[in-house]
Amino acid sequence: MATIIGGPARYIQGRGELKNLGKHIEKFGKNVYILISKNGKERFGSTIEENLKAAGLKAVFDIFKGECSQKEIERVKSEFEKNKSDVIVAVGGGKILDTAKAVADYLVKPAAIVPTIASTDAPCSALSVIYSDDGVFEKYLFTKASPNVVLVDSDIISQAPARLIVSGMGDALATYFEALSAYRSTALNCLGGNITKSALALAKLCYETLLESGYAAKLAVEQKVCTKAVEDIIEANTYLSGIGFESGGLAAAHSVHNGLTAIPETHQFYHGEKVAFGTITQLVLEGESMDLINEVICFCKSVGLPTTFADLNVKKIDKNQLMEVAKIACASAEPINSLYYPVSPEAIYAAMLGADAIGRNYMCPVDDKK
């Protein structure tokens, strides 16, 4: 089996880069289909339209309906074809981006990804997470190609609520630990190949960058400013985590996230916030050292990521409900099966309770900063 590492054809990050969108996509054709939220169109629509017009491109805007579901994917496919579009541009958060990637894959068309938040590692991956119309996880769609262009405007990211970039840190937090687990078990990565040392190195750099710059980036974004720490965290959340998870592999953290979507109380939380708790659960499951678990929990507490069920608004522990979460996490198609030993629902149930207990009882030095 070959080793495989993947990524977008081009990754662009910098302040004010949205104004350069046209020059990055003009080679794909004249008719541009833009999937965007209503709020996103109000904020960025005129900038995009003026920029594309200056590049000789015609823009058609379509307002995203709110969920990356099969129904929404089919609707966007139909609209794209009706408008005889050449390239799809997704502007917004993870679900908009995933919808556009799925449409580009089905229609074999180029995709340009323009995240307006750094809340997940979705932008760079050849992967879409498909949910039901009600927001419950259904499946992963592994696309045949990575996005053609990923363009990140750092000014836009720094203006978004701080909770969003923190959520991205939660998603990125899992990258190294899941990749390391997959590497240990010689599991295949999301691209269907063996894991390269390059991917593992990028995943480790992602974790190191979070520890080094995460807290400072959170403080800066709370002030709506873009500092070097913010630029570093945007890169970690978007590129390092995107390449790291896809080419390194997933494991228990994301499976626990997928299970947690079955608890209605967690629907108000972002993907990365639930993945952060899943990461702690994975570390407990694998019997990692308390020093490492403490390091991860202290980081989470410093930036405001969940470390307990209470943090996820699960105020009462219901054994039957948590066992259902554990069963979903252990389903045959889940990445938890890439761990280097078999995992049962009972083991996941125990690890979740263990993670919750540690999160409730650990006191970190960073608590003094609050």
Residue frames as qw, qx, qy, qz and C-alpha x, y, z in Angstrom:
[[0.000, 0.887, 0.462, 0.000, 0.00, 0.00, 0.00],
 [0.409, 0.484, -0.014, 0.774, 1.34, 3.42, -0.96],
 [0.240, -0.512, -0.407, 0.717, 1.76, 6.31, 1.44],
 [0.154, 0.657, 0.473, 0.566, -0.43, 9.28, 0.46],
 [0.174, -0.485, -0.332, 0.790, -0.51, 12.91, 1.52],
 [0.207, 0.633, 0.580, 0.469, -3.04, 15.35, 0.10],
 [0.159, -0.547, -0.271, 0.776, -4.03, 18.99, 0.22],
 [0.404, 0.834, 0.265, -0.267, -5.52, 21.88, -1.73],
 [0.710, 0.481, 0.163, 0.488, -3.87, 22.84, -4.99],
 [0.278, 0.455, -0.158, 0.831, -3.26, 26.31, -3.56],
 [0.445, -0.686, -0.505, 0.274, -3.57, 27.73, -0.03],
 [0.227, 0.518, -0.012, 0.825, -3.61, 31.53, 0.35],
 [0.459, -0.706, -0.484, 0.237, -3.75, 33.30, 3.71],
 [0.368, 0.046, -0.082, 0.925, -3.38, 36.99, 4.47],
 [0.063, 0.578, 0.427, -0.693, -5.05, 40.24, 5.42],
 [0.359, 0.605, -0.052, -0.709, -7.47, 41.61, 2.81],
 [0.191, -0.181, 0.867, 0.422, -7.10, 38.57, 0.51],
 [0.444, 0.534, 0.693, -0.194, -10.83, 38.42, -0.29],
 [0.294, 0.817, -0.047, -0.493, -10.22, 41.34, -2.67],
 [0.067, 0.536, -0.743, -0.396, -7.95, 39.07, -4.72],
 [0.693, 0.126, 0.675, -0.221, -10.48, 36.25, -5.17],
 [0.685, 0.663, 0.039, -0.299, -10.98, 36.93, -8.89],
 [0.314, 0.722, -0.607, -0.111, -7.35, 36.47, -9.89],
 [0.297, -0.325, 0.884, -0.155, -7.21, 33.14, -8.05],
 [0.573, 0.259, 0.752, -0.198, -10.24, 31.61, -9.78],
 [0.451, 0.644, -0.139, -0.602, -10.38, 33.24, -13.23],
 [0.109, 0.384, -0.856, -0.329, -8.63, 30.24, -14.79],
 [0.283, 0.154, 0.928, -0.184, -11.63, 28.03, -13.98],
 [0.120, 0.533, 0.733, 0.405, -14.16, 29.86, -16.18],
 [0.017, -0.325, -0.083, -0.942, -16.30, 32.97, -16.41],
 [0.586, -0.484, -0.298, -0.578, -19.46, 31.88, -14.58],
 [0.197, 0.211, -0.762, 0.579, -19.02, 31.75, -10.82],
 [0.618, -0.524, -0.480, -0.338, -21.58, 30.19, -8.48],
 [0.098, 0.386, -0.574, 0.716, -21.27, 31.50, -4.93],
 [0.622, -0.491, -0.605, -0.081, -22.80, 29.58, -2.01],
 [0.168, 0.259, -0.394, 0.865, -23.07, 31.93, 0.96],
 [0.147, -0.536, -0.746, 0.367, -25.26, 32.68, 3.98],
 [0.041, 0.883, 0.392, 0.253, -27.65, 35.61, 4.06],
 [0.412, -0.872, 0.046, 0.259, -25.46, 37.39, 6.60],
 [0.628, -0.237, 0.427, 0.607, -22.34, 36.60, 4.59],
 [0.384, 0.565, 0.492, 0.539, -23.85, 38.11, 1.45],
 [0.141, -0.964, -0.212, -0.084, -24.73, 41.27, 3.36],
 [0.524, -0.747, 0.222, 0.343, -21.19, 41.53, 4.71],
 [0.446, -0.390, 0.598, 0.540, -19.07, 40.40, 1.76],
 [0.613, 0.539, 0.574, 0.072, -21.35, 40.30, -1.28],
 [0.302, 0.947, 0.004, -0.108, -20.46, 43.71, -2.71],
 [0.266, -0.722, 0.589, 0.246, -16.71, 43.13, -2.23],
 [0.589, -0.008, 0.780, 0.211, -16.91, 39.77, -4.01],
 [0.545, 0.700, 0.462, 0.007, -19.13, 41.04, -6.81],
 [0.148, 0.955, -0.181, -0.183, -16.92, 44.08, -7.51],
 [0.365, -0.574, 0.690, 0.248, -13.76, 41.99, -7.42],
 [0.605, 0.181, 0.754, 0.180, -15.12, 39.32, -9.77],
 [0.453, 0.842, 0.282, -0.081, -16.52, 41.92, -12.13],
 [0.023, -0.884, 0.393, 0.251, -13.10, 43.60, -12.32],
 [0.386, -0.339, 0.822, 0.244, -11.66, 40.19, -13.29],
 [0.414, 0.221, -0.568, -0.677, -14.26, 39.77, -16.04],
 [0.135, -0.118, -0.981, 0.074, -16.25, 37.15, -14.14],
 [0.504, -0.362, -0.273, -0.735, -20.01, 36.83, -13.67],
 [0.003, 0.096, -0.846, 0.524, -21.30, 35.98, -10.18],
 [0.606, -0.391, -0.461, -0.517, -24.50, 34.19, -9.18],
 [0.123, -0.316, 0.696, -0.633, -25.20, 34.15, -5.42],
 [0.663, -0.305, -0.611, -0.306, -27.17, 31.40, -3.71],
 [0.374, -0.566, 0.425, -0.599, -28.19, 31.56, -0.03],
 [0.313, 0.118, -0.928, 0.164, -27.29, 28.44, 1.96],
 [0.623, -0.452, -0.383, -0.511, -30.25, 26.80, 3.71],
 [0.471, -0.678, 0.343, -0.448, -28.41, 26.00, 6.93],
 [0.787, -0.314, 0.523, -0.087, -27.47, 22.31, 6.93],
 [0.203, 0.490, -0.775, -0.344, -24.99, 20.18, 4.98],
 [0.688, 0.105, 0.652, -0.302, -27.61, 17.55, 4.23],
 [0.386, 0.108, 0.791, 0.463, -28.14, 15.42, 1.16],
 [0.242, 0.792, 0.560, -0.026, -31.26, 17.44, 0.42],
 [0.034, -0.916, 0.074, 0.392, -29.31, 20.71, 0.40],
 [0.367, -0.371, 0.667, 0.532, -26.51, 19.20, -1.70],
 [0.380, 0.404, 0.772, 0.309, -29.05, 18.09, -4.32],
 [0.142, 0.912, 0.340, -0.180, -30.66, 21.54, -4.34],
 [0.158, -0.799, 0.322, 0.483, -27.32, 23.31, -4.88],
 [0.438, -0.064, 0.768, 0.464, -26.35, 20.83, -7.62],
 [0.341, 0.658, 0.656, 0.140, -29.55, 21.64, -9.45],
 [0.030, 0.960, 0.104, -0.259, -29.05, 25.40, -9.14],
 [0.356, -0.570, 0.522, 0.526, -25.41, 25.16, -10.24],
 [0.405, 0.158, 0.783, 0.445, -26.38, 23.28, -13.40],
 [0.232, 0.816, 0.528, -0.038, -29.34, 25.54, -14.09],
 [0.034, -0.946, 0.081, 0.313, -27.00, 28.56, -14.11],
 [0.826, 0.497, -0.064, 0.259, -24.44, 26.78, -16.32],
 [0.322, -0.896, 0.304, -0.002, -21.74, 27.65, -13.78],
 [0.675, 0.529, -0.483, 0.177, -18.06, 26.80, -14.19],
 [0.416, 0.173, -0.674, 0.585, -16.80, 26.91, -10.60],
 [0.535, -0.722, -0.404, -0.170, -18.39, 26.85, -7.17],
 [0.225, 0.415, -0.446, 0.760, -17.13, 29.27, -4.52],
 [0.574, -0.598, -0.558, 0.027, -18.13, 28.61, -0.92],
 [0.107, 0.489, -0.290, 0.816, -18.01, 31.59, 1.44],
 [0.644, -0.548, -0.017, -0.534, -18.74, 30.93, 5.10],
 [0.512, -0.504, 0.633, -0.289, -18.47, 28.27, 7.78],
 [0.251, -0.275, 0.921, 0.110, -17.82, 24.55, 7.71],
 [0.542, 0.370, 0.733, -0.179, -21.25, 23.36, 6.59],
 [0.484, 0.800, -0.021, -0.353, -21.32, 25.74, 3.63],
 [0.062, 0.663, -0.703, -0.249, -17.81, 24.65, 2.68],
 [0.384, -0.080, 0.920, -0.014, -18.66, 20.95, 2.99],
 [0.602, 0.571, 0.470, -0.300, -21.79, 21.38, 0.90],
 [0.398, 0.814, -0.274, -0.323, -19.83, 23.08, -1.89],
 [0.108, -0.498, 0.847, 0.153, -17.13, 20.40, -1.82],
 [0.530, 0.182, 0.818, -0.129, -19.77, 17.69, -2.14],
 [0.569, 0.729, 0.219, -0.312, -21.42, 19.46, -5.08],
 [0.208, 0.768, -0.536, -0.281, -18.05, 19.97, -6.81],
 [0.308, -0.274, 0.910, 0.051, -17.30, 16.28, -6.32],
 [0.588, 0.393, 0.680, -0.195, -20.63, 15.05, -7.72],
 [0.527, 0.816, 0.144, -0.189, -20.44, 17.38, -10.73],
 [0.775, 0.004, 0.212, 0.596, -16.66, 17.08, -11.24],
 [0.197, 0.889, 0.112, 0.399, -16.24, 20.86, -11.11],
 [0.452, 0.250, -0.419, 0.747, -13.55, 23.05, -9.49],
 [0.463, -0.789, -0.402, -0.019, -14.16, 24.43, -6.01],
 [0.272, 0.459, -0.322, 0.782, -12.77, 27.52, -4.30],
 [0.564, -0.581, -0.564, 0.163, -13.16, 27.61, -0.52],
 [0.111, 0.532, -0.177, 0.820, -13.32, 30.93, 1.33],
 [0.492, -0.495, -0.666, 0.264, -13.81, 30.37, 5.07],
 [0.086, -0.749, -0.013, -0.657, -15.05, 33.39, 7.02],
 [0.642, -0.655, 0.286, -0.278, -14.36, 31.71, 10.34],
 [0.372, 0.463, -0.796, 0.117, -11.59, 29.40, 11.55],
 [0.673, -0.324, 0.375, -0.549, -13.89, 27.11, 13.52],
 [0.940, 0.002, 0.339, -0.045, -13.03, 23.78, 11.82],
 [0.315, -0.456, 0.664, 0.502, -10.37, 22.15, 9.65],
 [0.670, 0.491, 0.546, -0.112, -12.92, 21.62, 6.86],
 [0.346, 0.831, -0.134, -0.415, -11.53, 24.09, 4.27],
 [0.096, 0.640, -0.706, -0.286, -8.49, 22.12, 3.06],
 [0.456, -0.120, 0.879, -0.079, -9.88, 18.59, 3.16],
 [0.390, 0.064, -0.701, -0.593, -11.32, 16.28, 0.52],
 [0.187, -0.285, -0.907, 0.247, -14.09, 15.42, 2.93],
 [0.370, -0.366, -0.107, -0.847, -17.65, 16.54, 3.62],
 [0.039, 0.113, 0.874, -0.470, -19.53, 15.70, 6.81],
 [0.354, -0.298, -0.558, -0.689, -23.15, 14.97, 5.94],
 [0.167, 0.079, 0.696, -0.694, -25.90, 15.57, 8.50],
 [0.080, 0.579, 0.807, 0.087, -29.63, 14.99, 8.53],
 [0.002, -0.671, -0.276, -0.688, -31.89, 18.00, 8.00],
 [0.574, -0.782, -0.181, -0.161, -32.17, 18.10, 11.81],
 [0.010, 0.846, -0.467, 0.257, -28.41, 18.28, 12.35],
 [0.828, -0.359, 0.427, -0.048, -27.65, 14.69, 13.36],
 [0.043, -0.569, 0.740, 0.355, -24.48, 13.19, 11.89],
 [0.903, 0.270, 0.120, -0.312, -25.14, 10.72, 9.08],
 [0.917, 0.137, 0.193, 0.320, -21.94, 9.96, 7.18],
 [0.256, -0.643, 0.368, 0.621, -18.63, 11.11, 5.78],
 [0.747, 0.644, 0.163, 0.015, -18.32, 11.80, 2.07],
 [0.533, -0.467, 0.409, 0.574, -14.73, 11.40, 0.90],
 [0.521, 0.797, 0.013, -0.304, -14.42, 13.45, -2.27],
 [0.901, 0.281, 0.130, 0.305, -12.19, 12.49, -5.17],
 [0.515, 0.446, -0.077, 0.728, -10.11, 15.67, -5.02],
 [0.335, -0.489, -0.366, 0.718, -9.06, 18.39, -2.59],
 [0.201, 0.906, 0.259, -0.267, -10.30, 21.96, -3.16],
 [0.653, 0.542, 0.121, 0.514, -8.61, 23.78, -6.02],
 [0.178, 0.520, -0.211, 0.809, -8.20, 26.97, -4.00],
 [0.485, -0.668, -0.510, 0.243, -8.45, 27.77, -0.30],
 [0.218, 0.532, -0.048, 0.817, -8.39, 31.51, 0.34],
 [0.494, -0.619, -0.527, 0.308, -8.35, 32.80, 3.92],
 [0.091, 0.726, -0.018, 0.682, -8.71, 36.51, 4.67],
 [0.476, -0.133, -0.639, 0.589, -7.16, 36.95, 8.12],
 [0.130, -0.121, 0.168, -0.970, -8.95, 40.25, 8.70],
 [0.652, -0.238, -0.367, -0.619, -12.32, 38.56, 8.27],
 [0.708, -0.173, -0.666, 0.159, -11.39, 35.71, 10.59],
 [0.326, -0.022, -0.509, 0.796, -10.22, 38.10, 13.33],
 [0.312, -0.170, 0.014, -0.934, -13.55, 39.97, 13.23],
 [0.662, -0.268, -0.615, -0.333, -15.62, 36.86, 13.93],
 [0.672, -0.648, 0.123, -0.337, -16.69, 36.00, 17.49],
 [0.045, -0.618, 0.770, -0.155, -13.79, 34.58, 19.51],
 [0.756, -0.089, 0.572, -0.306, -15.79, 31.44, 20.26],
 [0.853, 0.496, -0.013, -0.164, -15.49, 30.42, 16.61],
 [0.438, 0.664, -0.584, 0.162, -11.69, 30.46, 16.43],
 [0.384, -0.418, 0.729, -0.383, -11.65, 28.70, 19.81],
 [0.888, 0.160, 0.312, -0.298, -13.91, 26.00, 18.36],
 [0.713, 0.620, -0.326, 0.005, -11.38, 25.63, 15.56],
 [0.006, 0.608, -0.734, 0.302, -8.71, 25.07, 18.17],
 [0.707, -0.154, 0.576, -0.380, -10.85, 22.28, 19.62],
 [0.897, 0.418, 0.036, -0.138, -11.05, 20.59, 16.23],
 [0.480, 0.706, -0.487, 0.186, -7.31, 21.10, 15.68],
 [0.426, -0.582, 0.609, -0.330, -6.55, 19.76, 19.16],
 [0.911, -0.003, 0.373, -0.174, -7.53, 16.25, 18.08],
 [0.662, 0.674, -0.296, -0.143, -5.32, 16.25, 15.00],
 [0.170, 0.608, -0.760, 0.152, -2.03, 15.03, 16.46],
 [0.469, -0.220, 0.770, -0.373, -3.50, 12.50, 18.87],
 [0.840, 0.338, 0.283, -0.316, -5.75, 10.93, 16.25],
 [0.611, 0.675, -0.408, -0.069, -2.98, 10.86, 13.65],
 [0.056, -0.546, 0.803, -0.230, -0.60, 9.29, 16.17],
 [0.683, -0.020, 0.635, -0.361, -3.13, 6.58, 17.03],
 [0.826, 0.514, 0.050, -0.225, -3.72, 5.82, 13.36],
 [0.374, 0.719, -0.584, 0.044, 0.03, 5.76, 12.72],
 [0.340, -0.416, 0.795, -0.283, 0.64, 3.36, 15.61],
 [0.723, 0.150, 0.618, -0.272, -1.98, 0.96, 14.29],
 [0.198, -0.157, 0.718, 0.649, -0.83, 1.30, 10.65],
 [0.403, 0.629, 0.614, -0.255, -4.37, 2.33, 9.76],
 [0.379, 0.419, 0.453, 0.690, -5.10, 3.92, 6.42],
 [0.028, -0.288, -0.196, 0.937, -5.65, 7.66, 6.35],
 [0.459, 0.572, 0.404, -0.546, -8.70, 9.45, 4.92],
 [0.398, 0.633, -0.421, -0.513, -7.13, 9.29, 1.45],
 [0.976, 0.127, 0.022, -0.175, -6.91, 5.50, 1.55],
 [0.669, 0.510, -0.447, 0.304, -3.13, 5.30, 1.91],
 [0.723, -0.323, -0.381, 0.477, -0.53, 4.76, 4.58],
 [0.209, -0.968, -0.107, 0.084, 0.36, 7.75, 6.75],
 [0.607, 0.551, -0.203, 0.535, 3.44, 9.74, 5.79],
 [0.553, -0.341, -0.352, 0.673, 5.90, 11.08, 8.33],
 [0.097, 0.229, 0.136, 0.959, 5.26, 14.49, 6.79],
 [0.454, -0.554, -0.434, -0.546, 1.60, 14.32, 7.77],
 [0.697, -0.508, -0.442, 0.248, 2.46, 13.23, 11.30],
 [0.455, -0.086, -0.143, 0.875, 4.97, 16.09, 11.58],
 [0.128, -0.385, -0.246, -0.880, 2.36, 18.61, 10.43],
 [0.612, -0.576, -0.483, -0.247, -0.11, 17.19, 12.96],
 [0.655, -0.384, -0.356, 0.545, 2.44, 17.55, 15.76],
 [0.240, 0.111, 0.027, 0.964, 3.23, 21.12, 14.67],
 [0.343, -0.558, -0.430, -0.622, -0.49, 21.83, 14.82],
 [0.673, -0.597, -0.423, 0.104, -0.62, 20.78, 18.50],
 [0.570, -0.207, -0.165, 0.777, 2.54, 22.71, 19.36],
 [0.066, 0.334, 0.212, 0.916, 1.16, 25.84, 17.69],
 [0.484, -0.654, -0.453, -0.364, -2.04, 25.60, 19.72],
 [0.683, -0.531, -0.322, 0.385, -0.11, 25.45, 22.99],
 [0.486, -0.065, 0.025, 0.871, 2.21, 28.25, 21.92],
 [0.003, 0.092, 0.208, 0.974, -0.26, 30.73, 20.43],
 [0.227, -0.508, -0.789, -0.260, -3.82, 29.66, 21.29],
 [0.291, -0.681, -0.507, 0.440, -4.38, 31.72, 24.42],
 [0.172, -0.409, 0.115, 0.889, -2.83, 34.88, 22.91],
 [0.045, -0.173, -0.670, -0.721, -4.88, 34.44, 19.74],
 [0.223, -0.634, -0.740, -0.016, -8.10, 34.15, 21.73],
 [0.249, -0.657, -0.281, 0.654, -7.33, 37.37, 23.59],
 [0.120, -0.224, 0.372, 0.893, -6.49, 39.20, 20.36],
 [0.112, -0.341, -0.753, -0.552, -9.65, 38.09, 18.57],
 [0.225, -0.682, -0.636, 0.283, -11.71, 39.18, 21.57],
 [0.134, -0.652, -0.027, 0.746, -10.33, 42.65, 20.78],
 [0.640, 0.708, 0.288, -0.078, -11.10, 42.21, 17.04],
 [0.089, 0.848, -0.464, -0.242, -7.44, 42.51, 16.04],
 [0.955, 0.272, -0.094, 0.073, -5.22, 40.29, 13.90],
 [0.308, -0.800, 0.512, 0.053, -1.85, 39.60, 15.52],
 [0.305, 0.471, -0.819, -0.121, 0.94, 37.15, 14.69],
 [0.280, -0.045, 0.897, -0.338, -0.63, 34.71, 17.17],
 [0.652, 0.426, 0.331, -0.533, -3.95, 34.96, 15.31],
 [0.551, 0.589, -0.482, -0.342, -2.25, 34.30, 11.96],
 [0.067, 0.350, -0.930, 0.089, -0.50, 31.26, 13.48],
 [0.425, 0.140, 0.783, -0.431, -3.75, 29.86, 14.88],
 [0.671, 0.517, -0.005, -0.531, -5.60, 30.43, 11.61],
 [0.437, 0.512, -0.714, -0.191, -2.90, 28.37, 9.90],
 [0.111, -0.171, 0.938, -0.279, -3.08, 25.69, 12.60],
 [0.546, 0.282, 0.564, -0.552, -6.88, 25.46, 12.56],
 [0.666, 0.595, -0.016, -0.450, -7.19, 25.56, 8.79],
 [0.588, 0.604, -0.525, -0.119, -4.11, 24.18, 7.06],
 [0.049, 0.425, -0.869, 0.248, -2.09, 22.17, 9.60],
 [0.528, 0.039, 0.704, -0.473, -5.18, 20.51, 11.04],
 [0.753, 0.463, 0.001, -0.468, -6.76, 20.03, 7.61],
 [0.566, 0.520, -0.637, -0.061, -3.72, 18.29, 6.16],
 [0.093, -0.378, 0.837, -0.384, -2.94, 16.59, 9.47],
 [0.646, 0.060, 0.588, -0.483, -6.30, 14.91, 9.95],
 [0.799, 0.472, -0.057, -0.368, -6.86, 13.98, 6.32],
 [0.627, 0.538, -0.560, 0.064, -3.40, 12.62, 5.62],
 [0.025, -0.401, 0.792, -0.460, -2.81, 11.49, 9.20],
 [0.423, -0.258, -0.857, -0.144, -6.15, 9.90, 9.94],
 [0.497, -0.497, 0.084, -0.706, -8.99, 10.15, 12.44],
 [0.334, 0.018, -0.902, 0.274, -9.59, 8.09, 15.56],
 [0.239, -0.487, -0.801, 0.255, -11.68, 8.20, 18.75],
 [0.049, -0.331, -0.249, 0.909, -12.06, 11.97, 19.25],
 [0.333, 0.103, -0.359, -0.866, -14.20, 12.49, 16.16],
 [0.404, -0.242, -0.858, -0.205, -16.16, 9.30, 16.79],
 [0.198, -0.432, -0.663, 0.578, -17.10, 10.59, 20.24],
 [0.151, 0.255, -0.050, -0.954, -18.14, 13.87, 18.62],
 [0.383, -0.058, -0.671, -0.632, -20.37, 11.96, 16.23],
 [0.362, -0.359, -0.849, 0.140, -21.95, 10.11, 19.11],
 [0.109, -0.362, -0.438, 0.816, -22.56, 13.30, 21.06],
 [0.221, -0.005, -0.343, -0.913, -24.66, 14.71, 18.21],
 [0.406, -0.356, -0.802, -0.253, -27.36, 12.27, 19.34],
 [0.284, -0.512, -0.587, 0.559, -27.81, 14.28, 22.57],
 [0.144, 0.834, 0.407, 0.344, -30.10, 17.24, 21.83],
 [0.386, -0.887, -0.067, 0.245, -28.49, 19.37, 24.55],
 [0.571, -0.369, 0.361, 0.638, -25.19, 19.37, 22.65],
 [0.500, 0.606, 0.485, 0.383, -26.65, 20.76, 19.41],
 [0.023, -0.997, -0.072, 0.015, -25.96, 24.33, 20.58],
 [0.500, -0.665, 0.418, 0.365, -22.23, 23.56, 20.61],
 [0.480, 0.720, -0.402, -0.300, -19.88, 23.76, 17.66],
 [0.924, 0.242, -0.293, 0.038, -18.13, 20.80, 16.08],
 [0.475, 0.480, -0.536, 0.506, -14.74, 21.66, 17.60],
 [0.402, -0.502, 0.425, -0.638, -16.14, 22.14, 21.07],
 [0.939, -0.130, 0.136, -0.288, -17.45, 18.57, 21.09],
 [0.823, 0.394, -0.343, 0.222, -14.26, 17.27, 19.47],
 [0.046, 0.637, -0.550, 0.538, -12.25, 18.80, 22.35],
 [0.699, -0.334, 0.447, -0.447, -14.15, 16.66, 24.84],
 [0.968, 0.228, -0.047, -0.088, -13.73, 13.72, 22.47],
 [0.501, 0.617, -0.508, 0.332, -9.96, 14.29, 22.53],
 [0.299, -0.509, 0.622, -0.515, -9.83, 14.08, 26.31],
 [0.904, -0.042, 0.249, -0.344, -11.96, 10.94, 26.12],
 [0.847, 0.441, -0.287, 0.073, -9.51, 9.40, 23.64],
 [0.203, 0.617, -0.622, 0.437, -6.54, 10.17, 25.89],
 [0.590, -0.330, 0.547, -0.493, -8.32, 8.50, 28.83],
 [0.948, 0.197, 0.040, -0.246, -9.30, 5.55, 26.64],
 [0.751, 0.503, -0.373, 0.212, -5.70, 5.04, 25.52],
 [0.802, -0.507, -0.154, 0.275, -4.31, 5.33, 29.05],
 [0.447, 0.634, -0.149, 0.613, -2.12, 8.34, 28.30],
 [0.458, -0.100, -0.518, 0.716, -0.18, 9.92, 31.16],
 [0.173, -0.830, -0.481, 0.223, -1.89, 12.29, 33.56],
 [0.294, -0.495, 0.143, 0.805, 0.75, 14.88, 32.71],
 [0.087, 0.102, 0.630, 0.765, -0.38, 14.87, 29.07],
 [0.145, -0.651, -0.723, -0.181, -4.09, 14.79, 29.96],
 [0.285, -0.740, -0.304, 0.529, -3.52, 17.67, 32.36],
 [0.238, -0.266, 0.334, 0.873, -1.68, 19.63, 29.65],
 [0.024, -0.342, -0.711, -0.614, -4.61, 19.18, 27.27],
 [0.253, -0.735, -0.626, 0.055, -7.24, 20.04, 29.89],
 [0.313, -0.614, -0.122, 0.714, -5.31, 23.11, 31.01],
 [0.127, -0.029, 0.481, 0.867, -5.12, 24.30, 27.40],
 [0.135, -0.534, -0.740, -0.386, -8.85, 23.74, 26.98],
 [0.312, -0.750, -0.480, 0.331, -9.64, 25.66, 30.14],
 [0.317, -0.400, 0.081, 0.856, -7.37, 28.54, 29.13],
 [0.046, 0.004, -0.495, -0.868, -9.23, 29.15, 25.87],
 [0.526, 0.110, 0.297, -0.789, -12.70, 28.07, 27.02],
 [0.543, 0.117, -0.726, -0.405, -13.17, 24.65, 25.45],
 [0.823, -0.357, 0.007, -0.442, -15.44, 22.07, 27.15],
 [0.213, 0.403, -0.866, 0.208, -13.80, 19.54, 29.45],
 [0.232, 0.089, 0.855, -0.455, -16.91, 18.13, 31.17],
 [0.033, 0.494, 0.826, 0.270, -20.44, 17.04, 30.34],
 [0.082, -0.780, -0.430, 0.446, -21.72, 20.08, 32.24],
 [0.126, -0.491, 0.299, 0.808, -19.69, 22.28, 29.89],
 [0.057, -0.060, -0.775, -0.627, -21.68, 20.65, 27.05],
 [0.505, -0.135, 0.035, -0.852, -24.98, 21.40, 28.83],
 [0.706, -0.155, -0.675, -0.145, -25.45, 17.73, 29.79],
 [0.274, -0.580, 0.391, -0.660, -26.43, 18.45, 33.37],
 [0.781, -0.245, 0.453, -0.353, -27.65, 14.99, 34.32],
 [0.061, 0.384, -0.891, -0.236, -25.74, 11.82, 33.46],
 [0.856, 0.132, 0.171, -0.470, -28.13, 9.33, 31.86],
 [0.480, -0.334, 0.786, 0.203, -26.46, 5.93, 31.47],
 [0.646, 0.438, 0.622, 0.056, -28.76, 4.79, 28.68],
 [0.364, 0.923, 0.030, -0.119, -28.21, 8.01, 26.75],
 [0.123, -0.785, 0.577, 0.191, -24.42, 7.83, 27.14],
 [0.605, -0.079, 0.777, 0.153, -24.42, 4.19, 26.09],
 [0.609, 0.694, 0.383, -0.005, -26.25, 5.23, 22.93],
 [0.131, 0.931, -0.308, -0.147, -23.51, 7.83, 22.33],
 [0.402, -0.515, 0.742, 0.151, -20.89, 5.11, 22.86],
 [0.696, 0.263, 0.665, 0.065, -22.65, 2.72, 20.47],
 [0.495, 0.862, 0.102, -0.049, -22.78, 5.37, 17.73],
 [0.077, -0.857, 0.493, 0.129, -19.09, 6.14, 18.34],
 [0.447, -0.338, 0.820, 0.117, -18.23, 2.45, 17.88],
 [0.787, 0.492, 0.216, -0.303, -20.23, 1.85, 14.71],
 [0.851, 0.053, 0.377, 0.361, -18.37, -0.10, 12.06],
 [0.513, 0.694, 0.182, 0.471, -17.80, 2.91, 9.79],
 [0.284, -0.958, 0.031, -0.022, -16.44, 5.12, 12.57],
 [0.467, 0.693, -0.460, 0.300, -12.73, 6.11, 12.64],
 [0.560, -0.609, 0.473, -0.302, -12.42, 4.84, 16.21],
 [0.983, 0.046, 0.180, -0.011, -11.85, 1.47, 14.58],
 [0.609, 0.665, -0.314, 0.298, -8.43, 2.70, 13.47],
 [0.431, -0.738, 0.457, -0.246, -7.15, 2.45, 17.04],
 [0.346, 0.467, -0.814, 0.003, -4.51, -0.19, 17.62],
 [0.026, 0.062, 0.956, -0.284, -6.86, -2.36, 19.73],
 [0.220, -0.507, -0.725, -0.412, -10.59, -3.20, 19.57],
 [0.099, -0.059, 0.372, -0.921, -12.86, -0.71, 21.35],
 [0.144, -0.479, -0.864, -0.063, -16.26, -1.57, 22.80],
 [0.220, -0.721, -0.264, -0.602, -19.14, 0.77, 23.65],
 [0.707, -0.650, -0.255, 0.111, -18.55, -0.08, 27.31],
 [0.659, -0.143, -0.027, 0.738, -14.96, 1.15, 27.02],
 [0.136, 0.458, 0.213, 0.852, -16.07, 4.42, 25.42],
 [0.486, -0.738, -0.343, -0.317, -18.74, 4.88, 28.07],
 [0.740, -0.521, -0.177, 0.386, -16.14, 4.44, 30.80],
 [0.527, 0.072, 0.088, 0.842, -13.66, 6.75, 29.09],
 [0.066, -0.648, -0.285, -0.703, -16.26, 9.51, 28.73],
 [0.607, -0.751, -0.237, -0.107, -17.11, 9.31, 32.42],
 [0.753, -0.297, -0.056, 0.585, -13.41, 9.25, 33.26],
 [0.348, 0.351, 0.170, 0.852, -12.77, 12.31, 31.11],
 [0.299, -0.753, -0.287, -0.511, -15.69, 14.14, 32.72],
 [0.727, -0.633, -0.201, 0.175, -14.41, 13.32, 36.22],
 [0.642, -0.096, 0.028, 0.760, -10.90, 14.56, 35.43],
 [0.136, 0.525, 0.260, 0.799, -12.31, 17.72, 33.87],
 [0.463, -0.772, -0.285, -0.329, -14.40, 18.39, 36.99],
 [0.762, -0.610, -0.082, 0.201, -11.61, 17.79, 39.46],
 [0.695, 0.109, 0.037, 0.710, -8.52, 19.24, 37.82],
 [0.108, -0.955, -0.090, 0.261, -7.34, 22.69, 38.83],
 [0.721, 0.388, 0.118, 0.562, -5.00, 24.28, 36.31],
 [0.397, -0.351, -0.098, 0.842, -2.61, 27.19, 36.89],
 [0.068, 0.251, 0.414, 0.872, -4.34, 29.07, 34.06],
 [0.258, -0.704, -0.658, -0.065, -7.48, 29.30, 36.20],
 [0.360, -0.563, -0.233, 0.707, -5.78, 32.23, 37.94],
 [0.169, 0.012, 0.370, 0.914, -6.02, 34.22, 34.68],
 [0.141, -0.559, -0.694, -0.431, -9.80, 34.24, 34.77]]
